[in-house]
Amino acid sequence: MQVTIVKAERMTTIKLQGRFDFNTHREFRAFAETTLQEAPSQIQVDLAGVDYLDSSALGMLLMLRDKAQAAGKSVALVSCRGNVRQVLDIANFGKLFSIS
C-alpha cells in the first residue's frame, strides 16, 4: 500500500493506494498517528486507489475515528467505490463515518 498525505488549511487527506489489509497495519498506524498530531479539525481518508480492504482495515479506520474524536477531530471516507464501497456498506460504516 502506498500512502500520501495532502495537507490543506482546514483538512488533511490520507490518500491510500493498493491493498489495505493486515499487512499494512503498521504503516497505516504510523501515518494515522502523525496525521492526528498535525491535522486541523478534519481528516479525509481517500480510498479511490484502494482495490481491496479486509476486516483489519475496517478496524484501522475505526481506530483512527476513535482517536480523532478524542482529539476533537472528524474523519470522513471519500472516493469509495466498487468492492471497497460494498464492504463499507455491508459493515454499516455509513452509520459511523461520512462516506462519499
C-alpha positions as CSV (number, residue, x, y, z in Angstrom):
1,M,0.0,0.0,0.0
2,Q,1.2,3.5,-0.8
3,V,0.2,6.4,1.5
4,T,0.3,10.0,0.6
5,I,-0.6,12.8,3.0
6,V,-2.0,16.0,1.5
7,K,-2.2,19.0,3.9
8,A,-4.5,21.9,3.4
9,E,-5.6,24.8,5.6
10,R,-8.7,23.2,7.1
11,M,-8.2,19.5,6.1
12,T,-5.7,16.8,5.9
13,T,-6.2,13.9,3.4
14,I,-4.7,10.5,3.7
15,K,-4.6,9.0,0.2
16,L,-4.3,5.2,0.1
17,Q,-3.4,3.1,-2.9
18,G,-3.3,-0.6,-3.3
19,R,-4.3,-3.3,-0.8
20,F,-5.4,-2.1,2.6
21,D,-5.2,-5.2,4.8
22,F,-3.5,-6.6,7.9
23,N,0.0,-6.4,6.3
24,T,-0.3,-2.6,6.1
25,H,-1.4,-2.0,9.7
26,R,2.0,-0.7,11.0
27,E,2.4,1.6,8.1
28,F,-1.2,3.0,8.3
29,R,-0.9,3.3,12.1
30,A,2.2,5.4,11.8
31,F,0.7,7.7,9.2
32,A,-2.5,8.0,11.3
33,E,-0.6,9.0,14.4
34,T,1.3,11.6,12.6
35,T,-1.8,12.9,10.9
36,L,-3.7,13.1,14.2
37,Q,-1.0,15.2,15.7
38,E,-0.6,17.6,12.8
39,A,-4.0,17.8,11.2
40,P,-6.5,20.6,11.6
41,S,-10.1,19.6,12.7
42,Q,-10.9,17.5,9.6
43,I,-9.3,14.4,8.2
44,Q,-10.3,12.6,5.0
45,V,-9.3,9.1,4.0
46,D,-9.3,8.9,0.2
47,L,-9.9,5.3,-0.8
48,A,-10.0,5.9,-4.6
49,G,-6.8,3.9,-5.1
50,V,-7.7,1.0,-2.8
51,D,-8.7,-2.1,-4.7
52,Y,-9.0,-4.4,-1.6
53,L,-9.7,-4.0,2.1
54,D,-10.3,-6.6,4.8
55,S,-11.6,-6.6,8.3
56,S,-8.4,-5.4,9.8
57,A,-8.5,-2.4,7.5
58,L,-12.0,-1.7,8.9
59,G,-10.5,-1.9,12.4
60,M,-7.8,0.6,11.5
61,L,-10.4,3.0,10.2
62,L,-12.3,2.7,13.4
63,M,-9.1,3.2,15.5
64,L,-8.4,6.4,13.5
65,R,-12.0,7.6,14.0
66,D,-11.9,6.9,17.8
67,K,-8.6,8.7,18.3
68,A,-9.7,11.6,16.1
69,Q,-12.9,12.0,18.1
70,A,-10.9,12.0,21.3
71,A,-8.8,14.9,19.9
72,G,-11.9,16.8,18.7
73,K,-11.4,16.0,15.0
74,S,-13.6,14.3,12.4
75,V,-12.8,11.6,9.9
76,A,-14.6,11.2,6.5
77,L,-14.1,8.4,4.0
78,V,-14.1,9.7,0.4
79,S,-13.9,8.4,-3.2
80,C,-15.3,5.0,-2.1
81,R,-16.4,2.8,-5.0
82,G,-16.7,-0.7,-6.2
83,N,-15.8,-3.5,-3.8
84,V,-14.5,-1.1,-1.3
85,R,-17.8,0.7,-1.1
86,Q,-19.6,-2.6,-0.9
87,V,-17.5,-3.8,2.1
88,L,-18.1,-0.4,3.9
89,D,-21.9,-0.7,3.2
90,I,-22.0,-4.3,4.5
91,A,-20.2,-3.2,7.6
92,N,-22.6,-0.4,8.2
93,F,-19.8,2.2,8.2
94,G,-22.3,4.8,6.9
95,K,-23.5,5.0,10.5
96,L,-20.0,5.7,11.8
97,F,-18.5,7.9,9.1
98,S,-19.4,10.4,6.4
99,I,-18.9,8.4,3.2
100,S,-18.8,9.7,-0.3
